[in-house]
Amino acid sequence: MCGIVGYTGPRDAGPVLLDGLRRLEYRGYDSAGIALVTEDGDLFVEKRAGKVAVLTDALGGGPPTAGVGLGHTRWATHGRPSDLNAHPHSDCSGRITVVHNGIVENFRELRDELVAGGHTLRSETDTEVVAHLVEDAYEGDLAAAVRAALGRLQGAYALVVMHRDEPDRLVGARLNAPLIVGVGDGESFLASDAAAIVAYTKRVIFLADGDVADIRPGSAVVTDRSGAVLDRPIDEIQWSAEAAEKGGYAHFMLKEIHEQPAALTAAMTGRLRGDAVCLEELDPIAKRLAGIDRVEMIACGTAYYASLVGAALFQEWLGVPARSTVASEFRYSPPPIDARTLVIAVTQSGETADTIAAARLAGDRGAIVVALTNTVGSAITRESHASVFLQAGPEVAVAATKTFVTQVATVVMLAADVARRLGRLPAEKDRELVEALRRLPSQAARTIEKAASIEEVAGRYASAAGYMYIGRSFGYPAALEGALKIKEISYLHAEGYAAGELKHGPISLLDPEVPLVAVATRSAVYEKLISNLMEGKARDARVLAVATEGDTQIERLATDVFWVPDTLEPLSTILAVIPLQLFAYYVAVKRGRDVDQPRNLAKSVTVE
Ligand code: G6P
């Protein structure tokens, strides 16, 4: 949610910033802007409503040569998307510029105070107050002025600040929004995430909340807000810049769908030992796990659907109450939480504000908190007693695909490992699960090989008025996720519903223009699902089924079938969702949508 990048060093800063913004665009694309201190010592600012491409066009022959600068791509919160509200924002003197991700919650009060003090604020944004606060506090040392200004801010921020008169220096700060320092050879970076800078350096410092980073070409000093120097380790990014490129695919989403077999393999690497699932990340909390008497899962969006699979398995295998709650609602009716509650926060980015807030609440009440995330060094890892990484590699498309299937695989492994440690998972069951997990990547690959026939089917359904997705048990999260993909990227209405609930209302939506998409893979609830499918067919709806290879009955009942290989029921969510991802992708392409950057969305949502 908003991407920020800063550079200081011997390269020409403009192209580095524009390249970084393109890689951060998944975080928001309502507007884009850059500010540079040019070779002549002038401050250059260009910012435009719209995508980074609009900014690049506006820059014509390119930005002026500069050794330092900052850039921003926006997902609007305060102030509509416009050239004026686009970042960077400046102070009255035009010497200080700021980019910001987050929300300054007390900005109205600060704004009134600044205006009363003689400042002129031009935009509708919350961010602009920061530039003016730094202006008031500035006495020749940018880092000191930023630290003073931070003391006035309430809310969340990742900030980068630049002063025209200190032309090799940038100051960054974070609180509840991500910011990393890139440590290069004679050059330094600040960025919302590693994707923006990994082409230049893999050495990064993950800033913690409250940190202030003071960077120059050859140095990066991290302090707290009082100015005391902190010793922050330098980590090495484990993936390459190519991993975040399209690599010949038309869209990142299609590339990431095709990466799923490899992502599943990576998610399991080191975790299947002989006949058992073992997550060594849980070793440090093993003693505490022995006493758990309930499991609460918290997540948002796609991650929430993956967590539903985990909650069902924790309940089944551990025999304790387990449930999943949307993180934004969790806090309003928190369940009883104590030291015997295992809370699992599932979040691809590790930065989702609602999930972090819910995890913090659980931690404050004494729960054991485990993070399940794709992002090493992300905020959720600091709220947790143990972190289990998806190991899926970077996901760029806003619509999640490979991180959904790896989240499901990882929650299944997590539930199995906890159950094994507590002596509640029979060895035979563990072995059976390990064998099924090992088969998954090749089964996923086989499913993806059918992309051309899915594209052909999508062509026949792309003009539908809307879609009704149904599933039961482990098919239910797949139905929810399949419907979400359609909504996100084709802007068509799609309902994901528990199949048994169809008759309690949504069945009235079905007609020849609204197809029924049924997740009808082999399971204990197959027959009941077929009954629901028939209810739809009786209302003249076309029926598109996801079914298990070898099912001879379904062909007679459904209008079209997407075939998937057989697997254990808890893993069927993974295989069932793949054709639904491809279906949504091709429907969106046929409708001419912006698949990788759908309107109004952002991949990482750092506001509540
Ligand atoms: C945003 C994204 C979704 C994602 C959700 C949760 O809404 O557009 O794709 O599922 O955030 O993100 P997280 O990073 O916490 O998994």
Boltz pocket constraint, residues with backbone or C-beta under 6 A from the ligand:
constraints:
  - pocket:
      binder: B
      contacts: [[A, 300], [A, 301], [A, 302], [A, 303], [A, 346], [A, 347], [A, 348], [A, 349], [A, 350], [A, 351], [A, 352], [A, 355], [A, 398], [A, 399], [A, 400], [A, 601], [A, 602], [A, 603], [A, 604], [A, 605]]
      max_distance: 6.0
